[in-house]
Amino acid sequence: MQGFRRNRRGVHAHGRVHLRVALLALAMGVARAHEPVFTVGIVPQRSALTLALTWTPLLRAVGRAAYCHLHFETARNIPTFERRVLAGRYDIAYLNPYQYVVAHRKRRYHAFLADAGHLRSILVVPRGSPVHSLRALAHLSVAFPAPGSLAASILPQALLARYHIPIRPVYVASHGSVYRAVAAGLYAAGGGIVKTFQDFPKAIRDRLRVLWRGPPLPPHPLAVLPGLPKAVLRRLRSAFLGLAGTSQGRRLLASIGVRAFVPADNRDYDPIRARPLAALVAPR
């Protein structure tokens, strides 16, 4: 009986510990529930599932560090994403430089961070293709993600137009769709960027060959709508910048194909505004 009483006291003590833990967790949950929520729109260069699986953990980590909730969103294709950006649906948007220039002009989005490195266009062909020059693409079907994709669509077409090489453009929704379709032989070539190509599964990349590579351009920015509280923006900037300083953060960055985020400003995108598109890819 005495042993039973000791055991029962132990059970009661154990129960009180669990109760305190549960109450603490509840209190923390309530505190988290009162933190502001911001929607982050990610340009759909890859499938929505891939973006969700890679960006959601990163945004969760940044939100915890910045004392807010970052809600991931994307769109089924790039034109839909662009319409949502211009409608102001996203508090924060990760988008290409041309999309950013338009979003800044029409909705006053402002760049506050960007990928480290540069954005570079590519055109790919099937590995065994007889096409070995841009001129050999004349009158052939070439796949592109979407009309508004700066490096993957606009610049390659501007280059081809500059040299009077007519093609039949076909839009297939995402960079991944381009690479798969060209690897399958459905199109003579396709437009993309170095980063998404390098991040793509090796089994597909090995079936492709880079025909042309463009010059470095300003990278994708993270841009915010006007009105985001300055204190929140400071915390977000610090949290994103801090990712590269920890092993877990570097793993999260690697999953989205980014080496690090660096500070950015609207003026960094003046080269996109100042020069004709064809001039951005023309030899100097």
N, C-alpha and C positions, 0 to 999 in steps of 0.2 A: 504493500500500500504506500509506504514511504517513497519507494522508487517511482511508483506511478505519479505521486504528487510532484516529485522533482521533475519528471518528464512533462507533466502538465504545465508546470511553471515555465519550463523550457519552451513548450509549444506557445504559451501566451507571449513570452518574450520574443520568440521568433515572429509571431504574428504581429506584434507591435512594430518590429523592424520593417516588415513588409508594408504595414500600413503607412509608416512614415515615408518609405520610398515611394509608395503609390501617390501619397499626398504631394510629395515634392515633384514627382513627374507631372501630376495634374497642374500644379502651380506653374511649372515651367511651360506646360502646354498652353495654359491660359495666357501667359506672358507672350509666347510666340504668336498666339492667335491675334494679339493686339498689334503686332508689328505690321507695317505697311506692306502691301502686295503690289508688285510691278510686273507687267507683262513684257517678256523679252521675245521679240520676233527674230527668227534665224532664217536667212535666205536659204531656200531649199535646193542647194547644189547637190545634195545627196538625198537618199530616200528619207521620208518622214520618220520611219522606224529607226534608222541609223542615227539620225539627228537627235531623236528623243533619248536613245540609249546613251549617247555620248555627252550631250549638252545638259541633260537634267541633273546628273550627279555634280557636274561642275557648277551649275547655277545654284544648286542646293548648298554647296560648300561656300560659295561667294556670299550667298544670302545670310548664312549663319554668321560669317565674319562681319557682315555689314548691318546686321540687326534688321533684316527685312526678308520678305519672301520674293523670290524671282520665279515667275511662272513661265515655263517654256511654251512657245508656240512656233509653228511654222505654217506652211501652206502646201496645197497639193501640187502647185507648180509655181514657177517664178512670176509670171504675170499676175496671178492672184496675190502673191506676196507683195508685189509692187503696189497694187491697188490698196491693199490694207495699210501699207506704210503711208501712202498719201491720204488715207482716211484718218490717220492718227490712231490706229488701233493699238500700236505697240508703244509702250513707254520708253523702251530701249530697243534699238534695232541693230542687228549685225548684217551688213549689206555691202554690195560692191561699190567701188568709188563713184561710178556713174550714177547708180541708184541714190547714193548719198548726196551728190551734187543736186539732183532733182529734188530729193526730200528736204534738203536744206532750203532750197529756193521756195518750195511750195508750202512746207509745213514747219520750217525753222528748226528741224532736227540739227543737233550740234555734235560733232565728233568729240569724244573725250578720251578714247583709247583706240588702239589699232593693233593688228598683228605686227609682230616683229618681222622684218624682212620686206619682201616686195611681192607684187602680183605680176605674174607673167603668163601671157597667152601661149597656147600651143594649138597646132593642127596635127591630128593623128590619122594614120591610114592603117589598113590591115598589114601585118608584118610582111606578107608575101606579095603585096600590091606592086604593080608595075609603075605606080605613080611615084616619081622621085623629084618632082619639081612642082612649084605652085602652078605653073602654066599648064601642067598636065591635068589639072583639075577642071579645065575649061569645059563647060556644058555638063558637068557631072553633078550628082546629088550629094550635098554636104550637110551633115547633121549639126545642129546647134541646140543649146539648152533652151533659149528663149530670146526674143528680140531685144530685151533690155539687159542681157548679160554683157557687161562691158568687155572683159577680156576674152570670154569664151565665144561671143557672137559678134558684137559690134566691131571690135578692132580687126579680127581676121577678115571680115567682110569689107571693111574700109580698105584694108591692104589690097585685097583682091580687086576691088573696084579701082583703086589707084593705078594698078597695072593692067586694067581693062581685061580682067579674066572673069568672064561670066560664069556663074554657077547656079545650081538650083538649090536654094536653102530650104531645109526641112527642120522644124522645131519639135523637139522630143521631150521637153519638160525639165530635164535635169542633166547634170554632167555625167552621172552614172548611166543614164539612158543613152547618152551619146557614145560612151566607151563600149557599152555592151553591143549596141547596134552596129558600130563600125567593126568591132571584133567578129561579129557574126556575118559580116559581108553585106549588110543591108544598105550601106552607103559607102561611097568612095572615100570619104574622109569625115572628120568631125572636129569641132572646136571644143576646147576645154582650157584649163589652167594647170600649171605645173603642180600646184599643191594637191588638187583633187585627183590628178592622175597618179601622183606618187602615193597617195593614201589608198588608192583603189586596189582590190585583190590582185596579187601577183599573177594568178592564173589568167586574168583578163589582160593585164598589162603586157604579158609575154606574147600576146597575140596581136599587139599593136606596135607601131613604129612612129616616132615623132618626126613629122615632115618639116615643121617650121616651129621656131620658138621666138616669141616676141621679146622686146626690151623690158627692163624692170619698170614697174608703175607703182604709184602709192597703194598701200595694202587696204584690205577691208577694214573699215572702222566699226567701232561700237558707238552709236549715236543716241542721244536722248532728246525727247521732246522738251520744249520750254515748260517750265513750271516744276520740274523735279526739284525737291528741296536741296539746297546747296550742301547741307550737312550730310544728307543721304548720298549725294553724288561724290562727296569726298570719301566717305566710307567705301562706296562701291569701287572707286578708283584704286584706293589702297588695297582692297581685297583682291581685285583682279591682278594688280601688279605683284601682289605677294605670292601668287600661285607658283611662279617660277622659282621661289625660294625654298620650297619644300619638296620632298620626294613624292608625296601624295599629289601635290599641286602639279608637279611636272607630269605625272601619269595622267591626270585629268586633262591637261593641255595637250598632251600627245594624242589622246583619244579623239580630239577635235581637229588634229592636224596643225596645231599652233605651237611654236616654240616658246613664246611668251607674249604677253601684252605690253605695249609701251604707251606712254602718253601721246596724245594726238590733239590736233586743233583743226578748226575749219580751214585755216590757211594752208594746211598740208595738201589740200585738194585743189589748190589754185591751178596746178599744171593740167588737171583734167578740164578745168573751165577755160583756160587761156589758149589752148591749141586746138586746131581742127583734129577730129578723130583720126583721120588718115595720117596726119603728121606724127601722131603718137607711136605709130608702128613703122613709119618709113625709115629707111637707112639714113644715117647722118653723115 
